[in-house]
Amino acid sequence: GAAPKASTLEEELAKLRPSEAALRAKWIKDDQEGWRKLPPRAWPSRQPKAEEAPRLRSRLLEERCPPAATRDSPVACAEAHFDLATALVFNNLSPEEGLKIYRDLGEAGDLDGMVAAGVCLVEGLGVRRDDEEGLRWLRRASDLGSAQGHFELGTLTYMGAAGVEEDEAQAFELFQRAAAQQHASGMFMVADCLLE
């Protein structure tokens, strides 16, 4: 028998052209949807799902927790407020309400609340980005000894982000402070800086 005729590039492209518009639309949609499927931020380590928010609100009532801004609130209540805020922000349910809870916790002296408020503002997580206020919260948490605060501020300093001047030596010092508290990402960054 005769050998099959080799198709040309133009012939192969002609076969694809009828479905090109549909494929292009699918690629664009997949690309846009992909942004919603980004992996969660590494911190906070516990990020309640959207459907957990009502249960978290009920828990605050059942445990008769005082408002988030209350100093010396029981640890379980501060954690429940923090988890609710995290669910509201990271699931984009009500980022403004979540940020208010983080701010209230921070005002009450909660280090994680301070860091979370700073992260929300610096990254613009569902709220208007405000580097100045965000940095104030992160510096406050870091000044009070928060390992996560050291790490977040160190990252911004290392990258020269959020209006912070790039300063690798200062960033390294912040990463060392985080690492001294067994903060895994802080330890990684210390090692990374030493390898450069």
C-alpha positions in Angstrom: 0.0 0.0 0.0 0.8 3.6 -0.4 2.3 5.5 2.5 -0.1 7.9 4.2 0.4 11.5 3.1 2.2 13.6 5.7 -0.1 16.4 6.7 1.2 19.9 6.7 1.2 22.3 9.6 -1.5 24.3 7.9 -3.7 21.2 7.5 -3.3 20.4 11.2 -4.1 24.0 12.3 -7.2 24.0 10.1 -8.5 21.0 12.1 -8.1 23.0 15.3 -9.4 26.4 14.2 -13.1 25.5 14.6 -12.6 24.9 18.3 -10.0 27.7 18.8 -12.5 30.2 20.2 -13.9 27.7 22.7 -10.4 26.6 23.8 -9.2 30.2 24.2 -12.3 31.0 26.3 -11.7 27.9 28.5 -8.0 28.9 29.0 -8.9 32.4 30.0 -11.6 31.1 32.4 -9.2 28.5 33.9 -6.6 31.2 34.3 -9.0 33.5 36.1 -10.5 30.8 38.2 -7.0 29.6 39.1 -6.4 32.8 41.1 -9.3 31.8 43.4 -7.7 28.4 44.0 -4.4 29.7 45.2 -3.1 27.8 48.2 -4.0 29.4 51.6 -1.5 31.7 53.2 0.8 29.8 55.5 -0.3 31.9 58.5 -2.5 31.8 60.4 -1.9 28.1 60.5 -5.6 27.4 61.3 -7.9 29.0 58.7 -11.5 28.0 59.4 -13.7 27.3 56.4 -16.6 29.7 55.5 -19.2 27.2 56.8 -17.5 27.3 60.3 -18.3 31.0 60.8 -21.8 30.5 62.2 -20.5 27.8 64.7 -17.7 30.2 65.8 -20.3 33.0 66.4 -22.4 30.5 68.5 -19.3 29.4 70.4 -18.6 33.1 71.4 -22.2 33.3 72.7 -22.2 29.9 74.4 -19.0 30.6 76.2 -20.2 34.1 77.1 -17.1 35.6 75.7 -16.6 39.3 76.2 -16.0 41.6 73.2 -12.7 41.0 71.4 -11.4 44.4 72.6 -11.6 43.2 76.3 -8.2 43.0 78.0 -7.4 39.8 79.9 -10.2 37.9 78.1 -10.0 34.1 78.6 -7.6 32.5 76.1 -10.5 30.3 74.6 -12.5 33.5 73.9 -9.5 35.3 72.3 -8.9 32.2 70.1 -12.6 32.0 69.1 -12.6 35.7 68.2 -9.4 35.2 66.2 -10.8 32.1 64.4 -14.0 34.0 63.5 -12.0 36.9 62.1 -9.8 34.6 60.1 -12.9 32.8 58.7 -14.4 36.2 57.7 -11.2 37.6 56.1 -9.7 34.5 54.4 -13.0 33.3 53.0 -13.9 36.8 51.9 -17.2 36.6 53.9 -16.8 40.0 55.6 -13.2 41.1 55.5 -14.0 44.5 57.1 -15.7 42.8 60.1 -12.8 40.4 60.4 -10.2 43.2 60.3 -12.2 45.0 63.1 -12.0 41.9 65.3 -8.3 41.6 64.6 -7.8 45.3 65.5 -9.9 44.9 68.7 -7.8 41.9 69.7 -4.7 43.9 69.0 -5.9 46.8 71.1 -6.5 44.3 73.9 -2.9 43.2 73.6 -3.3 40.0 71.6 -0.1 39.6 69.5 -1.7 37.5 66.8 -4.5 40.0 66.5 -1.8 42.7 65.9 0.0 40.7 63.3 -3.3 39.7 61.5 -4.4 43.3 61.4 -1.1 44.3 60.0 -1.1 41.5 57.4 -4.7 42.4 56.3 -3.8 46.0 55.8 -0.4 45.5 54.1 -1.7 42.8 51.8 -5.1 44.4 51.3 -6.9 41.2 52.1 -10.5 42.2 51.2 -9.9 45.7 52.6 -8.3 48.9 51.4 -4.6 48.5 51.5 -3.0 50.8 54.2 0.7 50.2 54.5 1.2 52.9 57.2 -1.4 51.4 59.6 -0.4 47.8 58.7 3.3 48.5 59.5 2.3 50.1 62.8 0.5 46.9 63.8 3.4 44.7 62.6 6.1 46.8 64.4 4.0 46.9 67.6 3.7 43.1 67.5 7.4 42.7 66.8 8.4 45.2 69.5 6.3 43.1 71.9 8.2 39.9 70.9 5.9 38.2 68.4 7.7 35.6 66.3 5.2 36.0 63.5 5.5 39.8 63.8 9.3 39.5 63.5 8.9 37.2 60.4 6.3 39.4 58.6 8.2 42.6 59.2 11.4 40.8 58.2 9.9 39.7 55.0 8.7 43.2 54.1 12.2 44.5 55.0 14.0 41.8 53.0 11.8 42.5 49.9 11.6 46.3 50.3 7.8 46.1 50.2 4.9 48.1 51.7 7.0 51.3 51.8 9.7 49.7 53.9 13.2 50.3 52.6 15.0 47.1 51.6 17.5 46.3 54.3 18.9 42.7 54.2 20.8 43.1 57.5 17.8 44.4 59.4 15.6 41.6 57.8 18.2 39.0 58.9 18.0 40.3 62.4 14.2 40.0 62.4 14.4 36.5 61.0 16.9 35.6 63.7 14.5 36.8 66.4 11.7 34.7 64.9 14.0 31.7 64.6 15.1 32.0 68.2 11.4 31.3 69.1 11.4 28.1 66.9 9.5 29.9 64.1 9.9 27.5 61.1 9.7 30.1 58.4 12.0 32.4 60.3 14.6 29.5 60.6 14.3 28.9 56.9 14.9 32.5 56.1 18.0 32.6 58.4 19.4 29.6 56.6 18.5 31.1 53.2 20.2 34.4 54.0 23.3 32.6 55.3 23.5 30.6 52.0 23.5 33.8 49.9 
